[in-house]
Amino acid sequence: MPEQAKTLFEKADTYRRWTVRLELIVGKYNNMMKVLLPVEKPLMYERVKQINKSLQAGFDTLQWNSENIDKFIDTNTTIMGELDFLVEKLKGGVQSMIAVTNLWSETPLFQRKNRTQAPEDVENIHNAMIAARLDIIKGEGKEIHRLVKDLNDNVRPEKTQMPQKQQWPRYLSYINGHIIEGITEGINSSMTYLAEQIDISYNETNDLAPIFDIKVQLEDRVVQFEPSICCNSRENGIRDIINMITGHFYSLAIQIPRID
């Protein structure tokens, strides 16, 4: 057997180990560049610059018989691992925030039982329910702020050079857009639910009882409703109650302070 071939065969396991570890570094690097959004890439600017500089020796000077290949692989495995962890933090943090905002559209901010009730009972039951629900949403807003702080602690934009430091406010604006979308979907979901509940066709199709029990009487050949269908001075008309309920829908927007 030629001496060169014998030497290569003796190092086959070493080459196989190096190849596997290098492929892992390359895979993580390529995946990172693929999944990072334009708003996220500047946050990784300094770190990507670091890994690119560290990897450059593998393109320019290192060969399979170089003495410091293990050190090269160990160093870049560590750097790439830290970078991959941070990318996962960014992605996971945003996904967790979106999961929280999705809760606001899953359950409408108005609930009713399938029976007709006096308007004042509908109002009282709703007021009791909405107070507890808005408290929960406030807590979910605090969780979003906690997630943002966690991202800030990991990215550390205030300690980095430009353009990463400049990009952080833009990144917060990006996150804020997701929150606004969640608020909008939450309001829309509740409005849609309420609109269906007061639609006679929807009620008949789904075998639902009317929401309000309204008294009707005839006075001087004029039909009178008690309480009134429209708004009235006592603010207990059906439209007063509906306006109050929809006002609570819109109040969803003020439960979560802007993160920027």
Backbone bond lengths (Angstrom), bond angles and torsions (degrees), N, CA, C in turn:
res aa  C-N    CA-C-N  psi(-1)  N-CA   C-N-CA  omega(-1)  CA-C   N-CA-C  phi
1 M - - - 1.467 - - 1.533 108.71 -
2 P 1.347 116.74 132.04 1.471 118.96 177.86 1.532 110.29 -57.95
3 E 1.315 117.05 144.96 1.452 121.97 -176.57 1.532 111.58 -61.71
4 Q 1.344 116.79 -38.17 1.464 120.29 -179.95 1.524 111.25 -64.58
5 A 1.346 115.78 -41.71 1.464 120.00 178.77 1.520 110.32 -66.63
6 K 1.333 116.27 -38.71 1.462 120.33 178.61 1.524 110.98 -62.36
7 T 1.342 116.46 -41.04 1.472 120.87 179.75 1.528 110.53 -64.64
8 L 1.335 116.76 -42.51 1.463 120.74 178.12 1.521 111.22 -62.69
9 F 1.337 116.96 -41.42 1.459 120.96 -178.59 1.527 110.60 -65.43
10 E 1.314 115.65 -39.90 1.462 118.87 -179.74 1.526 112.47 -64.46
11 K 1.344 117.47 -26.06 1.468 121.30 -179.04 1.536 112.14 -101.84
12 A 1.341 116.79 15.55 1.472 120.79 -176.40 1.523 111.48 -59.16
13 D 1.330 116.34 -44.53 1.470 119.37 179.69 1.521 111.37 -64.87
14 T 1.323 116.52 -37.43 1.464 120.13 178.36 1.522 110.65 -64.91
15 Y 1.338 116.34 -45.59 1.461 119.73 179.24 1.538 110.94 -62.85
16 R 1.338 115.39 -39.66 1.468 119.48 179.78 1.531 110.04 -63.44
17 R 1.339 116.11 -42.46 1.475 120.11 178.92 1.521 110.95 -64.98
18 W 1.325 116.93 -43.13 1.458 119.95 178.20 1.532 111.03 -61.81
19 T 1.341 115.26 -44.06 1.475 119.78 -177.45 1.518 111.38 -61.63
20 V 1.326 116.00 -44.19 1.471 119.97 179.92 1.523 110.28 -61.26
21 R 1.318 117.52 -45.20 1.466 120.73 -177.86 1.525 111.56 -68.74
22 L 1.332 116.77 -38.50 1.466 119.85 177.84 1.528 111.22 -66.98
23 E 1.334 116.44 -39.19 1.464 119.65 178.06 1.530 110.69 -64.29
24 L 1.327 116.31 -33.96 1.460 120.05 177.70 1.535 110.34 -65.92
25 I 1.327 117.10 -42.11 1.464 121.26 177.54 1.520 110.32 -63.11
26 V 1.347 116.01 -46.72 1.468 120.53 -179.72 1.524 111.02 -62.52
27 G 1.333 116.24 -42.15 1.465 119.98 -179.53 1.513 112.33 -62.13
28 K 1.350 115.89 -44.68 1.461 119.49 178.96 1.527 111.39 -65.60
29 Y 1.328 115.87 -39.78 1.473 119.85 -179.82 1.532 110.40 -64.02
30 N 1.322 116.98 -48.87 1.470 120.56 -178.73 1.525 111.58 -63.98
31 N 1.325 116.32 -39.53 1.467 119.23 178.43 1.519 110.76 -65.31
32 M 1.343 116.94 -39.78 1.458 120.59 178.46 1.529 111.11 -59.63
33 M 1.337 116.41 -47.72 1.454 120.15 -178.34 1.530 111.40 -67.16
34 K 1.326 116.13 -25.30 1.462 120.63 -179.76 1.528 111.76 -77.64
35 V 1.331 117.11 -41.00 1.472 120.06 -171.67 1.522 113.27 -90.17
36 L 1.346 117.92 -20.23 1.460 119.06 -178.33 1.525 110.67 -67.55
37 L 1.320 116.15 130.81 1.462 121.94 177.14 1.526 109.64 -80.89
38 P 1.339 117.43 159.79 1.472 119.58 178.04 1.524 113.25 -55.13
39 V 1.338 117.34 -31.63 1.461 120.14 -179.50 1.528 111.37 -77.93
40 E 1.342 116.43 -17.24 1.468 120.63 -178.71 1.531 112.87 -95.14
41 K 1.323 116.86 -31.28 1.467 120.02 -174.47 1.525 113.50 -57.24
42 P 1.343 119.32 -42.64 1.475 117.98 178.87 1.518 113.56 -61.84
43 L 1.344 117.69 -26.59 1.463 119.97 177.54 1.525 110.76 -67.79
44 M 1.321 116.14 -25.20 1.463 121.97 -179.79 1.526 111.86 -96.81
45 Y 1.316 117.24 6.69 1.465 121.81 -170.78 1.532 112.68 -53.58
46 E 1.320 117.13 -55.21 1.454 120.93 -176.77 1.524 111.37 -65.32
47 R 1.313 117.22 -38.51 1.458 120.75 -178.02 1.531 111.66 -71.86
48 V 1.331 117.04 -39.76 1.461 120.08 175.78 1.524 110.08 -65.55
49 K 1.312 115.56 -38.35 1.470 120.04 176.46 1.523 110.35 -60.59
50 Q 1.326 116.36 -39.75 1.464 121.32 179.70 1.529 111.35 -65.33
51 I 1.337 117.34 -47.09 1.470 119.86 -178.38 1.518 110.80 -68.00
52 N 1.328 118.18 -35.05 1.466 120.84 177.75 1.534 110.55 -63.43
53 K 1.328 115.49 -42.38 1.467 119.97 179.64 1.520 110.72 -66.18
54 S 1.338 115.52 -40.31 1.452 119.85 -178.77 1.526 111.95 -68.51
55 L 1.320 116.90 -33.35 1.468 121.39 -178.70 1.524 112.68 -79.27
56 Q 1.325 116.95 -17.08 1.465 120.39 -171.55 1.532 112.17 -59.05
57 A 1.327 117.14 -33.50 1.465 119.68 179.50 1.515 111.78 -60.57
58 G 1.323 116.61 -31.67 1.458 119.86 178.66 1.513 112.88 -66.50
59 F 1.315 117.39 -23.26 1.462 121.59 178.03 1.537 111.41 -91.40
60 D 1.316 116.21 -32.56 1.464 119.41 -168.47 1.525 114.71 -99.73
61 T 1.324 118.51 -43.79 1.469 120.00 -168.49 1.523 114.98 -123.00
62 L 1.308 118.47 -34.87 1.468 119.90 -173.95 1.526 112.01 -71.44
63 Q 1.343 114.39 142.15 1.454 122.38 173.08 1.519 108.14 -128.52
64 W 1.348 116.38 171.48 1.453 119.17 -175.62 1.532 112.33 -65.33
65 N 1.319 116.75 -21.85 1.462 119.01 179.65 1.529 112.82 -100.74
66 S 1.329 117.27 11.30 1.458 120.65 176.68 1.527 110.05 -67.49
67 E 1.320 116.22 153.12 1.465 120.09 -174.82 1.529 114.07 -82.46
68 N 1.325 117.58 -23.30 1.474 119.48 -172.30 1.534 112.85 -108.78
69 I 1.334 116.60 31.08 1.473 119.49 179.72 1.523 110.95 -67.14
70 D 1.329 117.98 -42.39 1.476 119.94 -179.98 1.528 110.91 -59.00
71 K 1.326 116.16 -42.64 1.457 119.74 178.78 1.518 110.65 -63.86
72 F 1.330 116.62 -41.83 1.463 121.39 178.03 1.525 110.96 -59.18
73 I 1.328 115.97 -46.37 1.466 120.04 -178.48 1.524 110.68 -68.17
74 D 1.332 117.21 -42.71 1.463 120.26 179.95 1.533 111.14 -60.71
75 T 1.340 115.61 -45.65 1.463 120.00 -178.46 1.514 111.14 -61.24
76 N 1.315 116.78 -46.98 1.465 119.87 -176.29 1.527 112.77 -75.74
77 T 1.325 116.67 -26.72 1.463 119.20 173.08 1.525 110.08 -63.91
78 T 1.326 115.88 -42.22 1.472 120.57 178.94 1.522 111.11 -64.86
79 I 1.333 116.20 -49.24 1.473 120.06 -178.66 1.520 110.64 -62.03
80 M 1.346 115.89 -45.11 1.457 119.58 -178.16 1.526 111.19 -67.70
81 G 1.334 116.22 -34.90 1.465 119.61 177.83 1.517 111.68 -63.55
82 E 1.346 116.33 -42.82 1.464 120.49 178.17 1.528 110.92 -64.92
83 L 1.329 115.97 -39.71 1.454 120.02 179.96 1.522 111.11 -68.62
84 D 1.320 116.39 -41.81 1.465 121.17 178.62 1.531 110.21 -62.89
85 F 1.331 116.48 -40.04 1.467 120.84 177.45 1.521 110.77 -61.13
86 L 1.319 116.81 -42.24 1.460 120.69 -178.33 1.523 111.51 -67.76
87 V 1.337 116.23 -39.89 1.469 119.72 177.10 1.529 110.28 -62.30
88 E 1.335 116.06 -42.13 1.464 120.05 177.00 1.523 110.94 -62.26
89 K 1.344 116.01 -36.62 1.462 120.25 177.35 1.524 110.46 -61.65
90 L 1.342 116.26 -46.64 1.461 120.59 -179.76 1.519 110.82 -60.73
91 K 1.323 115.70 -49.19 1.458 120.23 -177.54 1.531 111.18 -66.68
92 G 1.326 115.51 -45.94 1.457 119.38 -178.53 1.515 112.97 -66.21
93 G 1.353 116.13 -37.05 1.458 119.44 179.16 1.509 112.25 -63.04
94 V 1.335 116.34 -45.39 1.465 120.29 179.91 1.525 110.59 -65.95
95 Q 1.340 116.90 -41.46 1.459 119.65 178.85 1.531 111.43 -62.80
96 S 1.326 116.59 -36.56 1.472 119.85 177.31 1.524 110.75 -65.87
97 M 1.346 116.77 -39.34 1.468 120.42 177.81 1.535 110.41 -64.69
98 I 1.319 116.67 -43.24 1.467 120.58 179.47 1.522 110.16 -63.37
99 A 1.336 116.66 -38.87 1.469 119.99 177.66 1.521 111.16 -61.02
100 V 1.337 116.45 -38.06 1.466 120.44 177.52 1.528 110.12 -65.91
101 T 1.339 117.21 -46.84 1.470 119.41 -177.70 1.523 111.67 -66.22
102 N 1.347 117.14 -28.13 1.466 119.32 178.32 1.523 112.06 -64.84
103 L 1.329 116.18 -26.06 1.466 119.85 179.56 1.524 111.11 -62.62
104 W 1.333 117.03 -28.28 1.457 120.32 -175.79 1.524 112.86 -70.92
105 S 1.311 117.22 -20.03 1.466 120.04 178.85 1.528 112.31 -103.89
106 E 1.334 116.26 -10.89 1.463 118.74 -178.28 1.526 111.97 -73.76
107 T 1.324 116.70 -36.15 1.467 120.72 -179.73 1.521 108.93 -123.24
108 P 1.345 119.14 115.69 1.468 121.31 -178.73 1.523 111.60 -58.63
109 L 1.321 115.73 153.49 1.459 121.25 179.25 1.528 112.37 -81.02
110 F 1.297 116.96 4.90 1.460 121.87 171.96 1.517 107.88 -129.77
111 Q 1.321 115.97 130.96 1.453 121.51 178.13 1.528 109.38 -126.36
112 R 1.301 115.65 147.35 1.463 119.60 178.85 1.515 110.03 -139.59
113 K 1.318 114.83 155.37 1.458 120.54 173.35 1.525 108.16 -94.60
114 N 1.300 116.20 155.59 1.458 120.32 -178.26 1.530 110.75 -81.29
115 R 1.328 113.79 59.96 1.462 119.90 173.90 1.522 108.23 -154.92
116 T 1.313 115.56 153.93 1.459 120.85 -179.52 1.531 109.47 -80.28
117 Q 1.351 115.47 135.25 1.454 120.43 -178.05 1.528 109.99 -131.27
118 A 1.322 115.10 158.65 1.457 120.23 174.39 1.526 108.63 -63.46
119 P 1.336 118.34 142.97 1.468 120.83 -178.37 1.523 113.64 -52.47
120 E 1.344 117.53 -40.11 1.461 119.15 -179.11 1.525 111.55 -66.88
121 D 1.340 116.73 -30.75 1.467 119.83 176.81 1.522 110.71 -70.30
122 V 1.329 116.26 -41.49 1.464 120.13 176.71 1.527 109.62 -58.85
123 E 1.336 115.99 -44.39 1.463 120.68 -178.81 1.520 111.18 -64.69
124 N 1.324 117.78 -45.61 1.463 121.46 -177.37 1.532 111.56 -65.44
125 I 1.323 116.01 -43.41 1.465 119.63 179.69 1.526 110.29 -63.92
126 H 1.329 116.29 -41.62 1.461 119.62 179.45 1.530 110.75 -64.20
127 N 1.316 118.28 -44.80 1.467 121.53 -178.81 1.524 111.72 -60.60
128 A 1.329 116.02 -38.74 1.464 119.72 178.60 1.525 110.61 -67.52
129 M 1.331 115.93 -39.25 1.462 120.06 -178.56 1.517 112.21 -72.18
130 I 1.338 116.54 -43.13 1.464 119.96 -172.84 1.519 111.56 -68.44
131 A 1.320 118.07 -33.11 1.467 120.27 179.32 1.525 110.64 -61.60
132 A 1.322 116.06 -45.33 1.466 119.88 179.25 1.528 110.85 -67.75
133 R 1.320 116.18 -38.81 1.478 119.57 -178.16 1.532 111.41 -66.75
134 L 1.312 117.33 -41.38 1.465 120.13 179.80 1.518 111.30 -67.51
135 D 1.337 117.26 -31.98 1.465 120.09 175.11 1.527 110.47 -63.52
136 I 1.322 115.81 -39.79 1.464 120.21 177.85 1.523 110.38 -63.89
137 I 1.332 116.37 -43.27 1.468 120.71 -179.57 1.522 110.75 -64.38
138 K 1.330 116.99 -37.66 1.468 119.31 175.28 1.525 110.73 -59.74
139 G 1.321 115.82 -41.99 1.465 119.80 177.64 1.517 111.52 -63.58
140 E 1.327 116.90 -38.32 1.464 120.20 177.46 1.528 110.81 -66.88
141 G 1.333 116.60 -33.28 1.458 120.24 175.48 1.522 111.08 -64.58
142 K 1.336 116.74 -38.63 1.470 120.82 177.03 1.527 110.56 -65.17
143 E 1.330 116.60 -34.90 1.460 120.01 177.76 1.525 110.52 -65.64
144 I 1.327 117.36 -38.55 1.468 120.95 176.73 1.522 109.94 -62.21
145 H 1.327 117.25 -44.71 1.467 120.36 178.31 1.528 111.33 -63.40
146 R 1.329 116.99 -34.49 1.470 119.89 177.29 1.522 110.48 -65.73
147 L 1.328 116.13 -40.93 1.464 120.36 178.49 1.528 111.23 -64.30
148 V 1.328 116.63 -38.87 1.464 120.45 178.22 1.527 109.90 -64.80
149 K 1.323 117.44 -42.20 1.472 120.99 179.07 1.528 109.90 -63.21
150 D 1.318 116.58 -38.70 1.456 120.16 178.93 1.528 110.55 -62.72
151 L 1.340 116.94 -41.47 1.464 120.44 176.67 1.529 110.67 -63.83
152 N 1.326 116.15 -41.70 1.464 120.34 179.34 1.522 111.16 -61.92
153 D 1.333 115.67 -41.20 1.464 119.92 -179.37 1.523 111.43 -64.97
154 N 1.334 117.07 -32.28 1.455 120.39 -179.00 1.525 112.44 -83.98
155 V 1.335 116.37 -40.98 1.466 119.73 179.73 1.520 110.94 -75.02
156 R 1.339 116.76 -35.40 1.461 123.90 -179.15 1.529 111.92 53.09
157 P 1.333 118.22 56.43 1.467 120.38 -175.80 1.522 113.44 -64.56
158 E 1.340 117.57 -27.81 1.465 119.90 -177.69 1.534 111.72 -72.55
159 K 1.336 116.86 -13.31 1.457 120.10 -177.81 1.528 112.26 -106.24
160 T 1.308 116.59 2.95 1.457 119.92 -175.32 1.507 111.34 -104.15
161 Q 1.328 114.47 167.76 1.451 120.03 178.23 1.527 109.48 -85.33
162 M 1.341 115.21 169.75 1.444 120.31 175.21 1.533 108.19 -67.72
163 P 1.356 120.03 149.81 1.468 124.87 6.55 1.524 114.29 -93.10
164 Q 1.350 117.94 4.87 1.456 119.86 -175.61 1.516 112.01 -60.66
165 K 1.338 116.94 -41.70 1.462 120.23 -179.32 1.517 110.65 -63.32
166 Q 1.334 117.16 -39.44 1.465 120.72 178.54 1.525 111.16 -68.15
167 Q 1.335 116.86 -30.39 1.455 120.94 -173.72 1.517 112.73 -75.96
168 W 1.320 119.24 -23.16 1.461 121.11 -175.20 1.532 112.38 -57.68
169 P 1.349 120.02 -46.69 1.470 118.45 176.71 1.529 112.38 -59.35
170 R 1.332 117.91 -34.99 1.462 120.33 177.14 1.526 110.66 -67.22
171 Y 1.326 115.11 -37.32 1.458 118.75 178.43 1.529 110.84 -66.91
172 L 1.330 116.96 -39.00 1.461 120.29 175.97 1.524 110.79 -62.56
173 S 1.317 116.49 -37.86 1.461 120.55 177.22 1.525 110.62 -63.69
174 Y 1.322 115.88 -37.62 1.477 121.17 176.75 1.526 110.61 -62.58
175 I 1.342 116.68 -45.95 1.459 120.33 177.48 1.531 110.39 -63.69
176 N 1.334 115.48 -41.56 1.453 119.95 -179.80 1.525 111.02 -59.58
177 G 1.341 116.39 -33.90 1.460 120.40 177.46 1.517 111.35 -61.84
178 H 1.346 117.23 -39.87 1.469 120.66 177.09 1.527 110.50 -64.05
179 I 1.333 116.43 -39.89 1.461 119.99 -179.24 1.528 110.54 -66.70
180 I 1.335 116.28 -43.10 1.470 120.30 178.20 1.522 110.29 -61.54
181 E 1.329 116.06 -40.08 1.467 119.81 177.80 1.523 110.39 -62.71
182 G 1.338 116.55 -41.64 1.464 119.75 178.28 1.518 112.16 -64.22
183 I 1.335 116.62 -40.23 1.467 120.37 177.28 1.531 110.23 -63.51
184 T 1.325 116.22 -44.51 1.470 120.86 -179.56 1.520 110.84 -61.36
185 E 1.345 116.13 -44.96 1.459 119.87 179.65 1.531 110.72 -65.38
186 G 1.343 115.93 -36.55 1.461 119.18 178.54 1.517 111.84 -64.06
187 I 1.328 117.17 -45.06 1.465 121.20 178.31 1.527 110.34 -64.71
188 N 1.320 116.06 -44.51 1.465 120.27 -178.89 1.523 111.58 -62.48
189 S 1.328 116.03 -39.94 1.465 120.12 179.27 1.527 111.32 -62.73
190 S 1.333 116.19 -44.00 1.464 119.85 -179.98 1.530 111.56 -67.70
191 M 1.332 116.44 -40.31 1.463 120.16 179.20 1.524 110.83 -64.20
192 T 1.332 115.87 -40.76 1.465 119.58 179.24 1.520 110.68 -63.68
193 Y 1.331 116.43 -43.78 1.458 120.86 179.56 1.527 110.81 -60.75
194 L 1.328 116.85 -46.48 1.462 120.37 -179.05 1.524 110.79 -64.42
195 A 1.338 116.58 -41.77 1.469 120.22 179.56 1.520 110.65 -60.34
196 E 1.326 116.76 -38.57 1.469 119.93 178.69 1.525 111.16 -67.16
197 Q 1.338 116.70 -39.12 1.459 120.33 -175.67 1.527 113.22 -68.50
198 I 1.325 117.67 -23.50 1.465 119.84 179.53 1.526 111.48 -104.50
199 D 1.334 115.69 10.98 1.462 120.53 177.67 1.526 109.20 -95.91
200 I 1.330 117.00 120.46 1.461 120.65 -174.39 1.525 112.31 -62.85
201 S 1.331 116.46 -37.45 1.465 119.40 179.97 1.522 110.89 -65.24
202 Y 1.329 116.00 -42.20 1.462 119.99 179.20 1.526 110.34 -63.42
203 N 1.336 116.38 -42.68 1.462 120.36 179.90 1.518 111.80 -62.88
204 E 1.325 116.34 -42.96 1.467 119.85 179.97 1.522 110.93 -66.31
205 T 1.323 117.03 -41.39 1.466 121.07 -179.47 1.520 111.70 -64.53
206 N 1.341 116.80 -37.35 1.456 121.67 -176.13 1.525 113.24 -101.41
207 D 1.326 115.41 11.02 1.464 121.06 176.65 1.523 111.78 55.01
208 L 1.339 115.47 49.26 1.457 121.75 179.35 1.527 110.19 -105.22
209 A 1.325 115.10 143.17 1.462 119.63 175.48 1.525 109.26 -77.79
210 P 1.338 118.38 153.82 1.474 119.89 174.79 1.525 110.13 -59.39
211 I 1.320 116.08 152.61 1.464 120.53 -179.24 1.526 111.13 -72.02
212 F 1.345 116.49 -48.08 1.464 121.31 -169.02 1.532 111.54 -104.54
213 D 1.310 114.89 138.98 1.460 122.57 171.65 1.531 107.23 -98.63
214 I 1.313 116.74 106.27 1.466 121.95 -174.94 1.532 109.07 -114.98
215 K 1.305 115.34 133.32 1.465 120.18 178.20 1.531 109.74 -83.39
216 V 1.319 115.30 142.86 1.460 121.02 180.00 1.530 108.01 -126.41
217 Q 1.324 115.47 133.36 1.459 119.47 176.33 1.526 109.92 -143.18
218 L 1.296 115.42 158.80 1.456 121.47 -178.28 1.516 109.16 -108.23
219 E 1.339 116.67 120.53 1.457 122.45 179.29 1.523 108.81 -126.05
220 D 1.325 115.10 118.95 1.465 119.99 -179.27 1.527 110.92 52.38
221 R 1.339 114.13 46.18 1.472 121.51 177.28 1.527 112.72 63.32
222 V 1.348 116.49 18.66 1.465 121.43 177.56 1.535 108.37 -119.52
223 V 1.334 115.79 130.16 1.457 121.25 179.25 1.530 108.98 -74.45
224 Q 1.346 115.09 126.89 1.458 121.21 179.47 1.527 109.49 -118.52
225 F 1.335 115.66 138.41 1.462 120.47 178.07 1.530 108.89 -110.05
226 E 1.328 114.85 142.87 1.457 120.54 177.52 1.532 109.67 -133.10
227 P 1.334 117.88 111.95 1.469 126.33 -2.94 1.527 111.34 -73.73
228 S 1.308 116.20 172.78 1.457 120.79 -177.07 1.522 111.04 -67.42
229 I 1.326 115.36 154.19 1.456 120.07 176.17 1.527 110.51 -70.92
230 C 1.325 115.84 -40.18 1.468 120.80 -179.06 1.531 110.34 -86.86
231 C 1.315 115.43 -178.09 1.456 120.36 175.55 1.525 109.96 -67.98
232 N 1.325 117.33 152.56 1.463 120.68 176.98 1.518 109.53 -142.55
233 S 1.318 115.85 174.84 1.466 121.14 -175.80 1.526 111.78 -66.08
234 R 1.329 117.47 -25.25 1.460 120.62 179.24 1.534 112.08 -84.41
235 E 1.310 115.71 -6.77 1.467 122.72 179.81 1.519 112.56 57.70
236 N 1.330 116.15 34.16 1.460 120.18 176.57 1.524 111.92 -119.79
237 G 1.348 116.00 13.33 1.452 119.56 176.50 1.527 110.74 -69.37
238 I 1.320 115.98 163.89 1.460 120.33 -178.90 1.525 110.44 -61.16
239 R 1.326 116.91 -41.45 1.460 119.14 178.19 1.525 110.89 -67.18
240 D 1.332 117.71 -34.28 1.473 120.02 175.12 1.534 110.41 -58.96
241 I 1.322 115.79 -44.38 1.466 120.62 -177.97 1.529 110.26 -67.26
242 I 1.328 115.86 -43.71 1.470 119.76 178.86 1.527 110.13 -62.10
243 N 1.340 117.27 -42.47 1.466 120.51 178.48 1.524 111.43 -62.66
244 M 1.326 115.76 -38.65 1.462 119.91 178.53 1.529 110.57 -64.56
245 I 1.315 116.46 -42.77 1.471 120.50 -179.95 1.526 110.91 -64.68
246 T 1.323 117.36 -46.45 1.464 120.04 -179.22 1.536 110.77 -66.64
247 G 1.337 116.17 -30.55 1.463 119.48 175.30 1.518 111.43 -61.63
248 H 1.340 116.39 -36.31 1.460 120.06 175.99 1.526 110.95 -67.16
249 F 1.345 116.45 -33.73 1.468 118.89 176.38 1.525 109.90 -59.70
250 Y 1.328 115.75 -48.07 1.468 119.82 -178.17 1.533 111.87 -66.31
251 S 1.338 116.27 -27.02 1.465 118.69 -178.81 1.520 111.89 -67.90
252 L 1.335 117.15 -11.41 1.457 120.28 173.96 1.533 110.50 -54.64
253 A 1.325 115.96 -34.91 1.459 120.91 -175.22 1.528 112.87 -67.26
254 I 1.335 118.30 -22.66 1.475 120.18 -176.46 1.532 112.09 -100.36
255 Q 1.324 116.48 3.77 1.467 119.26 179.68 1.521 112.15 -82.78
256 I 1.346 116.44 -20.78 1.456 120.94 -176.12 1.517 109.18 -118.66
257 P 1.327 120.28 105.62 1.465 121.77 178.74 1.522 110.64 -60.90
258 R 1.320 116.26 147.31 1.460 120.81 175.81 1.528 109.42 -59.52
259 I 1.315 115.40 142.49 1.454 119.01 -177.65 1.526 111.78 -86.95
260 D 1.345 117.48 -9.60 1.458 119.03 -179.59 1.519 111.03 -108.80
